[in-house]
Amino acid sequence: MTKNFLIEVGNEQIPVTQSQDKLSINGREADVSLVELGPKLYSLLLGNSSHVIHIAHQTDTSITLTVNGQTLVADFISERSKLITLFGQQKTVQQTTTELRAPMLGLVTQVLVNPGDRVDSGQGLVVLEAMKMENELRSPIEGRIRQVYVQKGESVTVNAILVEFES
C-alpha cells in the first residue's frame, strides 16, 4: 500500500511517498529500514545513511524528533487536511513543549542556558557526548527556560529531563 502526504518543517512543505521498504522524499527515492533500539529510540537507515532518532513527542498530526542530536518538529499534512485548509475550515491547535529530554545515554559537556534565559527555536541548550560524539541538543520551541536540571560533567540516562520551559 502506498501513502502520499506532506511533511511541513518550518515553512517548507516536503512531499513524501511511502511504500513497504521504499521512501520517496521530494522526488528522491531511498531504501529505508527502521529498527527500535528502546522506548522511543530508533536507528534509521535511509539509503546509505544511518541516523539515531528519539521521539520526544508525537500526535496524529505532529512529531518532535531528535535526529543525531538536533531537534526537529514536523507536521504531517494529509490530502484531507490540505482541502480543509483550502476551504478555510482549519482549526487552530497550539502544540506546546515543556521540556527537553536526553535522547540517549551520555555525558553533559556543556550547558548553554540558565534559568530565565529566552531562547529561540533551534538554539543550542545542552551539549551531550555519546559514543565519542558531541551532540548539541537544540530548543524545539521559542520561549523562556524555567529550570536546568543538569550540569557540566553529569551523566544522563535516556529520557532524562535536561531543561524545562515555562508554559
N, CA, C and O atoms as a DFTB+ gen file, in Angstrom:
668 C
 N C O
     1  1       0.836      -1.179       0.000
     2  2       0.000       0.000       0.000
     3  2       0.885       1.247       0.000
     4  3       1.851       1.322       0.758
     5  1       0.562       2.209      -0.834
     6  2       1.326       3.447      -0.955
     7  2       0.590       4.578      -0.253
     8  3      -0.621       4.738      -0.407
     9  1       1.344       5.369       0.530
    10  2       0.783       6.537       1.217
    11  2       1.478       7.778       0.696
    12  3       2.703       7.802       0.572
    13  1       0.703       8.813       0.390
    14  2       1.234      10.108      -0.026
    15  2       0.833      11.143       1.010
    16  3      -0.327      11.199       1.419
    17  1       1.786      11.961       1.437
    18  2       1.487      13.031       2.379
    19  2       2.561      14.099       2.281
    20  3       3.571      13.923       1.601
    21  1       2.332      15.194       2.961
    22  2       3.303      16.283       3.047
    23  2       3.802      16.354       4.474
    24  3       3.045      16.125       5.417
    25  1       5.078      16.673       4.635
    26  2       5.637      16.959       5.948
    27  2       6.031      18.421       5.923
    28  3       6.764      18.862       5.037
    29  1       5.541      19.172       6.900
    30  2       5.868      20.593       6.983
    31  2       6.912      20.788       8.063
    32  3       6.676      20.486       9.233
    33  1       8.070      21.296       7.661
    34  2       9.162      21.594       8.579
    35  2       9.445      23.077       8.417
    36  3       9.874      23.522       7.353
    37  1       9.203      23.842       9.477
    38  2       9.309      25.298       9.349
    39  2       8.242      25.758       8.388
    40  3       7.062      25.473       8.589
    41  1       8.639      26.470       7.341
    42  2       7.685      26.943       6.337
    43  2       7.739      26.129       5.054
    44  3       7.103      26.484       4.062
    45  1       8.497      25.039       5.071
    46  2       8.676      24.231       3.872
    47  2       7.790      22.988       3.918
    48  3       7.759      22.274       4.920
    49  1       7.066      22.736       2.815
    50  2       6.256      21.534       2.701
    51  2       6.979      20.553       1.778
    52  3       7.299      20.881       0.635
    53  1       7.229      19.349       2.288
    54  2       8.006      18.351       1.565
    55  2       7.101      17.169       1.224
    56  3       6.557      16.535       2.128
    57  1       6.927      16.854      -0.088
    58  2       6.098      15.703      -0.457
    59  2       6.816      14.385      -0.159
    60  3       8.001      14.228      -0.453
    61  1       6.072      13.436       0.434
    62  2       6.626      12.135       0.805
    63  2       5.693      11.038       0.292
    64  3       4.471      11.134       0.403
    65  1       6.294      10.005      -0.266
    66  2       5.556       8.814      -0.670
    67  2       6.193       7.630       0.031
    68  3       7.408       7.440      -0.037
    69  1       5.363       6.824       0.713
    70  2       5.857       5.679       1.467
    71  2       5.220       4.413       0.918
    72  3       4.002       4.338       0.763
    73  1       6.053       3.415       0.624
    74  2       5.560       2.100       0.215
    75  2       6.541       1.046       0.707
    76  3       7.733       1.105       0.404
    77  1       6.036       0.085       1.464
    78  2       6.817      -1.003       2.058
    79  2       8.177      -0.530       2.560
    80  3       8.233       0.173       3.568
    81  1       9.290      -0.893       1.887
    82  2      10.621      -0.515       2.365
    83  2      11.261       0.575       1.512
    84  3      12.484       0.710       1.486
    85  1      10.430       1.354       0.810
    86  2      10.911       2.476      -0.002
    87  2      10.266       3.763       0.499
    88  3       9.111       3.780       0.925
    89  1      11.039       4.829       0.435
    90  2      10.554       6.133       0.837
    91  2      11.019       7.127      -0.207
    92  3      12.198       7.152      -0.562
    93  1      10.105       7.943      -0.701
    94  2      10.448       8.977      -1.665
    95  2      10.206      10.325      -0.993
    96  3       9.080      10.650      -0.616
    97  1      11.281      11.110      -0.847
    98  2      11.204      12.414      -0.205
    99  2      11.571      13.453      -1.247
   100  3      12.689      13.470      -1.762
   101  1      10.610      14.325      -1.554
   102  2      10.831      15.388      -2.540
   103  2      11.291      14.803      -3.880
   104  3      12.131      15.389      -4.563
   105  1      10.726      13.631      -4.254
   106  2      11.042      13.019      -5.533
   107  2      12.274      12.136      -5.537
   108  3      12.557      11.501      -6.553
   109  1      13.021      12.070      -4.440
   110  2      14.224      11.237      -4.357
   111  2      13.900       9.977      -3.573
   112  3      13.515      10.045      -2.405
   113  1      14.060       8.815      -4.224
   114  2      13.717       7.545      -3.603
   115  2      14.923       6.946      -2.882
   116  3      16.059       7.046      -3.345
   117  1      14.643       6.316      -1.729
   118  2      15.712       5.670      -0.966
   119  2      15.155       4.436      -0.268
   120  3      13.978       4.385       0.089
   121  1      16.028       3.432      -0.079
   122  2      15.666       2.283       0.743
   123  2      15.630       2.756       2.188
   124  3      16.433       3.598       2.589
   125  1      14.701       2.217       2.968
   126  2      14.571       2.655       4.348
   127  2      14.395       1.448       5.258
   128  3      13.688       0.497       4.925
   129  1      15.056       1.503       6.422
   130  2      14.919       0.467       7.435
   131  2      14.911       1.162       8.792
   132  3      15.775       1.990       9.084
   133  1      13.923       0.814       9.619
   134  2      13.794       1.424      10.935
   135  2      13.837       0.313      11.978
   136  3      13.048      -0.630      11.919
   137  1      14.771       0.426      12.947
   138  2      14.928      -0.585      13.993
   139  2      14.772       0.098      15.343
   140  3      15.422       1.107      15.620
   141  1      13.894      -0.468      16.188
   142  2      13.685       0.088      17.526
   143  2      14.831      -0.340      18.429
   144  3      15.121      -1.528      18.570
   145  1      15.489       0.664      19.048
   146  2      16.596       0.403      19.966
   147  2      16.131       0.391      21.414
   148  3      16.765      -0.212      22.280
   149  1      15.018       1.062      21.662
   150  2      14.477       1.174      23.014
   151  2      13.214       1.999      22.949
   152  3      12.762       2.341      21.857
   153  1      12.625       2.333      24.102
   154  2      11.413       3.139      24.092
   155  2      11.664       4.493      23.419
   156  3      12.481       5.287      23.885
   157  1      10.964       4.738      22.341
   158  2      11.037       5.995      21.585
   159  2      12.423       6.279      21.019
   160  3      12.734       7.430      20.714
   161  1      13.263       5.255      20.873
   162  2      14.610       5.409      20.341
   163  2      14.785       4.429      19.183
   164  3      14.549       3.230      19.330
   165  1      15.208       4.961      18.015
   166  2      15.270       4.161      16.802
   167  2      16.573       4.388      16.052
   168  3      17.222       5.424      16.196
   169  1      16.934       3.405      15.257
   170  2      18.011       3.528      14.294
   171  2      17.355       3.534      12.927
   172  3      16.613       2.611      12.590
   173  1      17.619       4.567      12.133
   174  2      17.043       4.701      10.796
   175  2      18.155       4.580       9.774
   176  3      19.125       5.338       9.804
   177  1      18.011       3.617       8.863
   178  2      18.910       3.520       7.722
   179  2      18.133       4.064       6.537
   180  3      17.128       3.485       6.126
   181  1      18.600       5.174       5.991
   182  2      17.954       5.835       4.866
   183  2      18.976       5.874       3.742
   184  3      19.906       6.680       3.759
   185  1      18.792       4.985       2.756
   186  2      19.812       4.846       1.726
   187  2      21.071       4.327       2.380
   188  3      21.050       3.274       3.017
   189  1      22.184       5.058       2.231
   190  2      23.455       4.664       2.842
   191  2      23.758       5.428       4.127
   192  3      24.864       5.329       4.658
   193  1      22.793       6.182       4.628
   194  2      22.996       6.996       5.831
   195  2      22.323       6.357       7.040
   196  3      21.218       5.823       6.946
   197  1      23.012       6.424       8.175
   198  2      22.475       5.905       9.425
   199  2      22.187       7.074      10.360
   200  3      23.001       7.990      10.481
   201  1      21.027       7.045      11.025
   202  2      20.622       8.135      11.916
   203  2      20.029       7.549      13.196
   204  3      19.305       6.554      13.151
   205  1      20.342       8.173      14.347
   206  2      19.730       7.813      15.618
   207  2      18.604       8.805      15.860
   208  3      18.817      10.017      15.828
   209  1      17.398       8.284      16.103
   210  2      16.212       9.130      16.246
   211  2      15.556       8.861      17.594
   212  3      15.333       7.712      17.974
   213  1      15.252       9.939      18.309
   214  2      14.491       9.846      19.553
   215  2      13.195      10.620      19.343
   216  3      13.224      11.776      18.920
   217  1      12.066       9.994      19.633
   218  2      10.768      10.660      19.503
   219  2      10.463      11.332      20.832
   220  3      10.166      10.664      21.822
   221  1      10.539      12.657      20.848
   222  2      10.294      13.410      22.080
   223  2       8.797      13.552      22.343
   224  3       8.345      13.461      23.484
   225  1       8.030      13.778      21.264
   226  2       6.585      13.969      21.410
   227  2       5.923      13.655      20.085
   228  3       6.453      14.002      19.029
   229  1       4.762      12.997      20.126
   230  2       4.095      12.622      18.883
   231  2       2.591      12.685      19.047
   232  3       2.047      12.239      20.057
   233  1       1.914      13.245      18.041
   234  2       0.458      13.211      17.946
   235  2       0.119      12.650      16.567
   236  3       1.014      12.251      15.823
   237  1      -1.157      12.617      16.228
   238  2      -1.551      12.130      14.898
   239  2      -1.093      13.059      13.784
   240  3      -0.962      12.631      12.638
   241  1      -0.847      14.328      14.107
   242  2      -0.523      15.305      13.066
   243  2       0.846      15.955      13.207
   244  3       1.239      16.749      12.352
   245  1       1.577      15.634      14.266
   246  2       2.842      16.304      14.513
   247  2       3.802      15.361      15.246
   248  3       3.388      14.449      15.963
   249  1       5.093      15.614      15.040
   250  2       6.099      14.822      15.746
   251  2       7.296      15.707      16.066
   252  3       7.730      16.496      15.226
   253  1       7.824      15.581      17.265
   254  2       9.051      16.265      17.657
   255  2      10.113      15.189      17.827
   256  3       9.975      14.291      18.658
   257  1      11.176      15.287      17.029
   258  2      12.237      14.293      16.999
   259  2      13.565      14.916      17.353
   260  3      13.776      16.112      17.151
   261  1      14.446      14.115      17.874
   262  2      15.846      14.489      17.956
   263  2      16.560      13.525      17.019
   264  3      16.587      12.318      17.257
   265  1      17.140      14.069      15.949
   266  2      17.825      13.270      14.936
   267  2      19.305      13.611      15.001
   268  3      19.701      14.740      14.713
   269  1      20.123      12.629      15.381
   270  2      21.562      12.842      15.527
   271  2      21.861      14.060      16.392
   272  3      22.795      14.811      16.111
   273  1      21.061      14.257      17.454
   274  2      21.299      15.345      18.391
   275  2      20.632      16.654      18.053
   276  3      20.710      17.590      18.848
   277  1      19.972      16.768      16.901
   278  2      19.312      18.019      16.505
   279  2      17.804      17.849      16.589
   280  3      17.255      16.894      16.039
   281  1      17.125      18.773      17.277
   282  2      15.681      18.691      17.450
   283  2      14.976      19.193      16.192
   284  3      15.359      20.202      15.600
   285  1      13.935      18.457      15.805
   286  2      13.183      18.754      14.596
   287  2      11.711      18.580      14.906
   288  3      11.314      17.563      15.473
   289  1      10.891      19.563      14.540
   290  2       9.445      19.464      14.705
   291  2       8.844      19.393      13.306
   292  3       9.110      20.253      12.467
   293  1       8.037      18.370      13.058
   294  2       7.423      18.188      11.746
   295  2       5.921      18.003      11.908
   296  3       5.467      17.309      12.818
   297  1       5.152      18.628      11.020
   298  2       3.707      18.471      10.981
   299  2       3.356      17.657       9.750
   300  3       3.891      17.902       8.669
   301  1       2.455      16.684       9.906
   302  2       2.013      15.868       8.792
   303  2       0.755      16.486       8.205
   304  3      -0.175      16.826       8.935
   305  1       0.728      16.630       6.890
   306  2      -0.422      17.234       6.227
   307  2      -0.984      16.221       5.237
   308  3      -0.341      15.906       4.235
   309  1      -2.178      15.710       5.512
   310  2      -2.825      14.754       4.618
   311  2      -3.552      15.506       3.513
   312  3      -3.711      16.725       3.581
   313  1      -3.990      14.778       2.500
   314  2      -4.778      15.391       1.427
   315  2      -6.044      16.036       2.001
   316  3      -6.450      17.115       1.567
   317  1      -6.660      15.369       2.976
   318  2      -7.869      15.899       3.606
   319  2      -7.572      17.218       4.328
   320  3      -8.341      18.174       4.229
   321  1      -6.445      17.259       5.057
   322  2      -6.060      18.477       5.765
   323  2      -5.815      19.627       4.802
   324  3      -6.181      20.768       5.087
   325  1      -5.189      19.328       3.646
   326  2      -4.957      20.374       2.644
   327  2      -6.276      20.958       2.159
   328  3      -6.395      22.171       1.988
   329  1      -7.276      20.092       1.936
   330  2      -8.585      20.570       1.475
   331  2      -9.279      21.405       2.551
   332  3      -9.880      22.437       2.250
   333  1      -9.195      20.954       3.809
   334  2      -9.811      21.714       4.901
   335  2      -9.187      23.102       4.987
   336  3      -9.896      24.095       5.149
   337  1      -7.853      23.175       4.877
   338  2      -7.156      24.462       4.905
   339  2      -7.567      25.328       3.717
   340  3      -7.805      26.527       3.858
   341  1      -7.645      24.695       2.544
   342  2      -8.007      25.419       1.323
   343  2      -9.380      26.059       1.434
   344  3      -9.589      27.168       0.941
   345  1     -10.322      25.371       2.078
   346  2     -11.680      25.887       2.188
   347  2     -11.937      26.628       3.502
   348  3     -13.086      26.916       3.839
   349  1     -10.874      26.935       4.237
   350  2     -10.978      27.813       5.400
   351  2     -11.604      27.198       6.622
   352  3     -12.131      27.929       7.462
   353  1     -11.574      25.883       6.765
   354  2     -12.178      25.244       7.926
   355  2     -11.124      24.709       8.880
   356  3     -11.389      23.820       9.689
   357  1      -9.936      25.260       8.772
   358  2      -8.843      24.773       9.618
   359  2      -9.042      25.224      11.053
   360  3      -9.335      26.391      11.312
   361  1      -8.880      24.291      11.986
   362  2      -8.935      24.660      13.391
   363  2      -7.519      24.917      13.874
   364  3      -6.574      24.308      13.374
   365  1      -7.364      25.796      14.822
   366  2      -6.052      26.136      15.346
   367  2      -5.735      25.232      16.519
   368  3      -6.510      25.129      17.470
   369  1      -4.604      24.586      16.444
   370  2      -4.139      23.725      17.526
   371  2      -2.753      24.220      17.904
   372  3      -1.871      24.303      17.050
   373  1      -2.554      24.543      19.153
   374  2      -1.248      25.008      19.604
   375  2      -0.540      23.864      20.302
   376  3      -1.028      23.311      21.288
   377  1       0.618      23.525      19.769
   378  2       1.419      22.445      20.337
   379  2       2.427      23.068      21.295
   380  3       3.179      23.961      20.906
   381  1       2.450      22.617      22.514
   382  2       3.420      23.166      23.450
   383  2       4.343      22.070      23.945
   384  3       3.911      20.955      24.239
   385  1       5.600      22.399      24.031
   386  2       6.597      21.504      24.573
   387  2       7.065      22.122      25.875
   388  3       7.362      23.316      25.918
   389  1       7.136      21.336      26.932
   390  2       7.512      21.910      28.226
   391  2       8.879      21.468      28.712
   392  3       9.371      21.978      29.718
   393  1       9.512      20.511      28.001
   394  2      10.815      20.048      28.469
   395  2      11.640      19.477      27.329
   396  3      11.114      19.046      26.302
   397  1      12.945      19.487      27.542
   398  2      13.882      18.847      26.630
   399  2      14.436      17.646      27.367
   400  3      14.926      17.773      28.489
   401  1      14.359      16.467      26.737
   402  2      14.824      15.230      27.360
   403  2      16.022      14.676      26.614
   404  3      16.202      14.941      25.425
   405  1      16.829      13.915      27.308
   406  2      18.018      13.299      26.708
   407  2      17.593      12.199      25.740
   408  3      16.862      11.289      26.131
   409  1      18.036      12.265      24.483
   410  2      17.662      11.236      23.514
   411  2      18.500       9.967      23.639
   412  3      18.197       8.950      23.016
   413  1      19.562      10.037      24.452
   414  2      20.482       8.904      24.573
   415  2      21.250       9.007      25.882
   416  3      21.242      10.051      26.534
   417  1      21.919       7.914      26.266
   418  2      22.842       7.951      27.399
   419  2      23.996       8.865      27.028
   420  3      24.427       8.873      25.875
   421  1      24.499       9.625      27.968
   422  2      25.634      10.464      27.633
   423  2      26.153      11.272      28.798
   424  3      25.659      11.190      29.923
   425  1      27.171      12.057      28.487
   426  2      27.823      12.929      29.450
   427  2      27.586      14.372      29.020
   428  3      27.850      14.730      27.872
   429  1      27.094      15.194      29.928
   430  2      26.870      16.612      29.633
   431  2      28.234      17.293      29.588
   432  3      28.952      17.308      30.588
   433  1      28.600      17.860      28.425
   434  2      29.889      18.549      28.298
   435  2      29.732      20.058      28.353
   436  3      30.687      20.771      28.661
   437  1      28.514      20.559      28.052
   438  2      28.261      21.998      28.142
   439  2      26.782      22.226      28.436
   440  3      25.919      21.507      27.932
   441  1      26.504      23.226      29.249
   442  2      25.147      23.713      29.455
   443  2      25.167      25.146      28.941
   444  3      25.887      25.991      29.474
   445  1      24.384      25.419      27.913
   446  2      24.461      26.695      27.194
   447  2      23.427      27.722      27.638
   448  3      23.420      28.845      27.135
   449  1      22.541      27.349      28.585
   450  2      21.492      28.258      29.045
   451  2      21.373      28.224      30.556
   452  3      21.882      27.320      31.218
   453  1      20.691      29.227      31.087
   454  2      20.418      29.333      32.520
   455  2      18.934      29.581      32.720
   456  3      18.259      30.043      31.800
   457  1      18.406      29.281      33.915
   458  2      17.003      29.603      34.183
   459  2      16.741      31.095      33.924
   460  3      17.547      31.955      34.280
   461  1      15.600      31.371      33.298
   462  2      15.223      32.747      32.982
   463  2      15.639      33.192      31.591
   464  3      15.122      34.190      31.089
   465  1      16.573      32.469      30.945
   466  2      17.013      32.849      29.599
   467  2      15.882      32.682      28.590
   468  3      15.108      31.728      28.666
   469  1      15.793      33.624      27.637
   470  2      14.884      33.489      26.495
   471  2      15.644      32.745      25.414
   472  3      16.817      33.026      25.168
   473  1      14.979      31.794      24.767
   474  2      15.618      31.011      23.715
   475  2      14.749      31.014      22.466
   476  3      13.526      31.137      22.534
   477  1      15.410      30.875      21.330
   478  2      14.728      30.762      20.049
   479  2      14.654      29.299      19.656
   480  3      15.467      28.488      20.101
   481  1      13.697      28.967      18.838
   482  2      13.600      27.614      18.305
   483  2      14.879      27.296      17.539
   484  3      15.313      28.080      16.695
   485  1      15.476      26.152      17.833
   486  2      16.712      25.745      17.166
   487  2      17.981      26.180      17.883
   488  3      19.079      25.798      17.479
   489  1      17.848      26.969      18.934
   490  2      19.017      27.441      19.687
   491  2      19.580      26.299      20.527
   492  3      18.821      25.527      21.112
   493  1      20.904      26.188      20.589
   494  2      21.565      25.160      21.387
   495  2      21.306      25.359      22.867
   496  3      21.381      26.481      23.368
   497  1      21.000      24.266      23.578
   498  2      20.722      24.323      25.020
   499  2      21.741      23.528      25.836
   500  3      22.263      24.014      26.840
   501  1      22.015      22.301      25.392
   502  2      22.897      21.399      26.127
   503  2      23.713      20.619      25.104
   504  3      23.201      20.225      24.057
   505  1      25.005      20.398      25.421
   506  2      25.841      19.544      24.570
   507  2      26.047      18.242      25.326
   508  3      26.484      18.231      26.476
   509  1      25.719      17.140      24.646
   510  2      25.767      15.812      25.239
   511  2      26.751      14.955      24.444
   512  3      26.655      14.859      23.221
   513  1      27.693      14.338      25.144
   514  2      28.649      13.446      24.488
   515  2      28.158      12.015      24.638
   516  3      27.891      11.540      25.742
   517  1      28.047      11.337      23.486
   518  2      27.620       9.941      23.478
   519  2      28.399       9.214      22.391
   520  3      28.510       9.713      21.271
   521  1      28.925       8.073      22.700
   522  2      29.694       7.273      21.748
   523  2      30.793       8.110      21.078
   524  3      30.989       8.045      19.864
   525  1      31.509       8.898      21.902
   526  2      32.628       9.734      21.469
   527  2      32.242      10.816      20.465
   528  3      33.094      11.333      19.743
   529  1      30.947      11.157      20.422
   530  2      30.474      12.244      19.551
   531  2      29.737      13.265      20.411
   532  3      28.986      12.898      21.315
   533  1      29.954      14.549      20.125
   534  2      29.227      15.593      20.831
   535  2      27.978      15.941      20.038
   536  3      28.035      16.144      18.825
   537  1      26.848      16.007      20.736
   538  2      25.564      16.313      20.121
   539  2      24.986      17.547      20.790
   540  3      24.713      17.537      21.990
   541  1      24.797      18.614      20.015
   542  2      24.190      19.815      20.564
   543  2      22.678      19.649      20.503
   544  3      22.101      19.556      19.420
   545  1      22.039      19.611      21.667
   546  2      20.589      19.484      21.738
   547  2      20.000      20.879      21.671
   548  3      20.387      21.773      22.424
   549  1      19.054      21.049      20.753
   550  2      18.518      22.374      20.448
   551  2      17.083      22.516      20.938
   552  3      16.369      21.532      21.130
   553  1      16.685      23.766      21.134
   554  2      15.339      24.058      21.615
   555  2      14.311      23.774      20.516
   556  3      14.462      24.236      19.385
   557  1      13.263      23.009      20.853
   558  2      12.211      22.759      19.874
   559  2      11.226      23.930      19.768
   560  3      10.403      23.971      18.854
   561  1      11.315      24.877      20.703
   562  2      10.366      25.993      20.732
   563  2      11.083      27.304      21.051
   564  3      12.243      27.325      21.462
   565  1      10.347      28.395      20.844
   566  2      10.788      29.707      21.312
   567  2      10.143      29.898      22.678
   568  3       8.950      29.642      22.840
   569  1      10.912      30.341      23.654
   570  2      10.338      30.523      24.980
   571  2      11.373      30.915      26.011
   572  3      12.438      31.434      25.678
   573  1      11.045      30.660      27.273
   574  2      11.914      31.010      28.399
   575  2      12.233      29.738      29.185
   576  3      11.378      28.873      29.374
   577  1      13.480      29.648      29.637
   578  2      13.926      28.499      30.425
   579  2      13.430      28.641      31.857
   580  3      13.710      29.643      32.516
   581  1      12.697      27.646      32.342
   582  2      12.230      27.648      33.734
   583  2      13.285      27.025      34.640
   584  3      13.608      27.578      35.692
   585  1      13.820      25.877      34.235
   586  2      14.731      25.131      35.098
   587  2      15.745      24.381      34.239
   588  3      15.402      23.864      33.175
   589  1      16.978      24.323      34.696
   590  2      18.009      23.498      34.076
   591  2      18.333      22.405      35.091
   592  3      18.729      22.693      36.220
   593  1      18.163      21.151      34.680
   594  2      18.300      20.031      35.607
   595  2      19.670      19.359      35.578
   596  3      19.927      18.458      36.377
   597  1      20.550      19.780      34.674
   598  2      21.856      19.119      34.551
   599  2      22.976      20.142      34.651
   600  3      22.759      21.345      34.513
   601  1      24.178      19.635      34.894
   602  2      25.354      20.498      34.906
   603  2      26.492      19.795      34.181
   604  3      26.460      18.582      33.974
   605  1      27.488      20.567      33.801
   606  2      28.647      20.039      33.086
   607  2      29.274      18.901      33.894
   608  3      29.462      19.009      35.105
   609  1      29.598      17.794      33.186
   610  2      30.238      16.650      33.825
   611  2      29.273      15.596      34.322
   612  3      29.704      14.523      34.745
   613  1      27.978      15.870      34.284
   614  2      26.976      14.929      34.784
   615  2      26.612      13.902      33.708
   616  3      26.469      14.247      32.535
   617  1      26.466      12.645      34.115
   618  2      25.983      11.594      33.217
   619  2      24.466      11.578      33.242
   620  3      23.855      11.761      34.295
   621  1      23.849      11.355      32.065
   622  2      22.388      11.298      31.990
   623  2      21.954      10.007      31.302
   624  3      22.693       9.427      30.506
   625  1      20.752       9.577      31.626
   626  2      20.167       8.391      31.005
   627  2      19.199       8.820      29.914
   628  3      18.831       9.992      29.825
   629  1      18.789       7.871      29.089
   630  2      17.806       8.135      28.046
   631  2      16.536       8.676      28.679
   632  3      16.048       8.137      29.672
   633  1      16.012       9.730      28.108
   634  2      14.746      10.345      28.508
   635  2      14.819      11.179      29.788
   636  3      13.787      11.619      30.295
   637  1      16.028      11.403      30.317
   638  2      16.168      12.262      31.493
   639  2      15.823      13.694      31.107
   640  3      16.188      14.150      30.024
   641  1      15.126      14.402      31.984
   642  2      14.786      15.804      31.708
   643  2      16.051      16.641      31.893
   644  3      16.693      16.608      32.943
   645  1      16.389      17.390      30.844
   646  2      17.583      18.242      30.876
   647  2      17.205      19.683      31.185
   648  3      17.823      20.334      32.028
   649  1      16.180      20.172      30.491
   650  2      15.772      21.573      30.596
   651  2      14.248      21.616      30.589
   652  3      13.605      20.872      29.848
   653  1      13.672      22.491      31.419
   654  2      12.229      22.698      31.429
   655  2      11.935      24.114      30.959
   656  3      12.619      25.057      31.355
   657  1      10.918      24.265      30.117
   658  2      10.499      25.562      29.607
   659  2       9.326      26.069      30.406
   660  3       8.568      25.274      30.963
   661  1       9.157      27.383      30.476
   662  2       7.947      27.949      31.081
   663  2       6.784      27.665      30.154
   664  3       6.926      27.744      28.933
   665  1       5.629      27.334      30.726
   666  2       4.475      27.019      29.875
   667  2       3.553      28.196      29.744
   668  3       2.531      28.107      29.064
